[in-house]
């Protein structure tokens, strides 16, 4: 088991290096740079900038350097734990991301927990009671959950809450706690507001996982070992939970690798619509302004989450299924 984990940990530096090159290349791919966007914004507001100032700013922001030089400066900082400096905010990217990282993680974890708490029991029930009324109900909900974009669901809920109930469900805090320092009352206020965006983010994932769990469990329930165990008089509930459910979990565990970063990146539009101060709007602003170091740092964090999520999936699969553990150890 230890060897299995070490083999995958050794791949992390290589994967991070490859992802960093791809991310920085994608951020640099659009025409222009931060300075171009900055000058365009000034021109739109009626201001202008002379050529000498433009050249000085090019040197200051480093946009006059070739791609590999800019990438080298960024990577040199990453190796020292420095994500660089935001060109727009003129602040450390570590500070900017750190201010919003806690709320991003909290929202993603709430959505993740809601997804699994609902999806697993619903999938088990649908598989053990196929073609029942509740199974059809879950099927319809799953199709609706997959079909409706999460930002549209957010807009509908916001409209309904404001128009019918007279309340606002945007943001994660009440007005008096938005700028307040962290305290127990602020945490309680966060818990009162976070469940709505968490549900919005978790709807599509819940629908997909429910269908996957139902399909996998139905497949297991039709296998010979289940028929034999049932013929020997093993109780239905014990039979289902002891073997088929455990085996049906494997494909769900493997989804953690992509579902974890999806919760972080998927919150971008929802966070913008619902005015949630997490990393999503910060990334959107950085991409719009071509703030390459800030955008690249956030995208690299998403890539790192994908790697970590895949590693967690591999380890959990090895724990849950001895066959995988034995293959990994060879």
Steps between C-alpha positions, in 0.01 A plus 500: 500500500781738590680421176176561310472852651870582451482409131227757448665766714811478283291608202388824667804719413491391134125562471521839670781604263300396194184669628689820580629527141153435355329743740745783438476442126119515508503819706742659253318370191245786453635799307628792705596506866407666827646831394289497181185445708610768746555758225163412343329553835666840537400597146138402571498730803640790296862480627814446297862396552815618324746260336767543768255397773387201296858381457569547871192296589606223258827470688324518837246228416752289310279473190791609279677169566466184284261225605769272644650782708160585649431131564844457659440790737164354598638149554793636699248658735290184518801296611544747787131488592432836334209510253612834364341842514170605351550758226160660557478500879876543555480255788640156564294226338540294817315771694227545237434128468537437874229754580247299297635147529328419831156592367568309176598184690202532738254537212654210305496270803137582581402427139703176506339378823148589381563315173612176661246505783216520248642307204604179677169420681297607196707280270475201735124536534448537125709189432327287763152626400520528119197636315337610826329836535792646698747362246316684221496812719877487550551433128305812403689710757831366371422594140390847610808540720738413216314709240472828695824706516588584859514873432144491359384313810667768710318775308163324541552452874610862543193624314264275696651592838489872430165517316300249702669498840644851508849384598840510334706182475806654335836510674626288787453751780249747633597865430632554852739202471640558149807694618501378860797300635456128552308415815247240613198722407651545151542123461137446604391764248705322231326170579162670460584619146734237354246221452320669206807537271619158619174342384522688168853368444411149610184442295666384178756285682227342713299411190800340325620304803149372571474360148847347519426340837167362376650355182800342675291350780244359257783332313638347821159381622459290186828312545521136602654553846201713603254240376690228690515703824128576475424129444694414817264718702713810559278795590444741211631811678814326626557344160475832316718698740771239553611433143315669209503851651871478577579398143263760354691770691817458292393711198371769738829513685682545171292812428661689790796574273293724272217594736722678753645758256163523325343629820767772523496600133126443457428761763640776274175596326282417801723710725480791258121474473444459874767752605707244691851626596697187412772428245257479206440874443869568566597261220241651265637850566858382449412341165312808383792728587763248383663507842714203400671422830177509703299304241782250454533446876128430543488266200807317630322453833209343309746266326654414836154419635448265205826322581418481871146383426632227271749393767222484760291293258788258442565457871132455588455251216801306625353496851153400380608240244788260585536409131610855416735505798665175392541621141650830622747319718635289214 
